[in-house]
Amino acid sequence: MERVGILSRGKLVGYMLSPKPDMWYLEGIYELNINDMKSSQDFIERTKSLAIKEVFANQSKGIRIKLLFPQQTTDNHVVVYSFSNDILFIRRVMGTDAIDWVLEHVPE
């Protein structure tokens, strides 16, 4: 089972377990970071309030995070679209212009 770290606001807030890819999107089970429950709970609260249709229409309504894949050193910028039933649904962001836009317009 693959376990991918999730960084939000500079803190490891949990892990995505066995992420399933579909084009630019990933979904997987969220596991909180038991070593930082406060940050993990804050992340859960912020992501549960997302409205997936609004984020699809306007990515700036999502939440920006980074994924930490095992043995990968490059940044993986991601926008969280939804969190429901312990499943995170996210979109990977690729390309310099797209990453710059997300960094400027999507909140952490």
Disulfide bonds with the S-S distance in Angstrom:
none
